[in-house]
Amino acid sequence: MLGGAVMGESYCGKRCDECPARPGGHCAGCKDGPGSPWSGECEIARCCRNKGHESCGTCTLNGHCALYSGRMGAQMERERRREAEDEARRRNADRAPLLAKWLTVLFWLVIPNIISQVMTNENVLALLPELYWPGTVLAILYMFAYGGVLYVLRGESGRYRTSGTLLLISGVISVVMLLASSANAFAVIVSLAASVIVFIAEYQEYMGHAEVLAGADSYLADRWRGLWRWMIYAFAASIGGALAALLFVQAAFLALLFLLVSVAGMIALLVLGILKLVYLWRTARVFRELAG
């Protein structure tokens, strides 16, 4: 009996009076109980309802089903997940004011970075070469400011520490290269190394955002991970297309094709930069709401 009603057979075949979920009051009855029709957190009940089965016994896949084979420990796993989520929520509430403040600062810092990318874009410089120096200086200032803020947040995620440190290192390299004003092969190699460092820093930052969002907004955490994947595609298109265009410079059609791929990649990077801006604002808003 539960709430004065007799519960019938369960979906997974467990006896309701032996189910570990019943004493804790977490089960309202998956079939004939007072909570019917109800699946709650039970993946097995939800699976049977969605597929139209009366029980797992009518499913031809139950012999190979991980949900069915693990049904006896499913409630303990749900309890463990629930406790972990509660702990994550408490932790997020404690650190929400700090994250809300500095993530908002990061949001505003992304805007000058997008501007610097536009100013130092090859196509823009072909029309306005005088934008090179202010755009380069703005990009360096951004790296120091952005890296510094991420380093302030190092206590919230080790990935923030790594990202901030790498950006500060890249900023120092950029200053040295700017002062040296060298255009030899060594300078090109160092510049490429600095670009790789920034790329790794970007990855660590995105994963850091996903990490601190765990327990606060899983959907937005997944969006940060997805954004990183698109960054890889866009970066590969911009760099790979440019290199391929140089390799096939004798074949006009192929060179033009790869050049267009490179331009498309650069445009995609700008679009993703704007999308990063949106995600940063939403992430800061999540922690502002928690702090409030």
ABEGO torsion letter per residue (X at the ends): XBGGBBBBBBAAGBBAAABAAAAAGABAEAAABAAOBBAEABAAAAAAAAAGBABAAABAAAAABAAAAAAAAAAAAAAAAAAAAAAAAAAAAAAAAAAAAAAAAAAAAAAAAAAAAAAABAAAAAABAAAAAAAAAAAAAAAAAAAAAAAAAAAABAAAAAAAAAAAAAAAAAAAAAAAGBABAAAAAAAAAAAAAAAAAAAAAAAAAAAAABGABAAAAAAAAAAAAAAAAAAAAAAAAAAAAAAAAABAAAAAAAAAAAAAAAAAAAAAAAAAAAAAAAAAAAAAAAAX
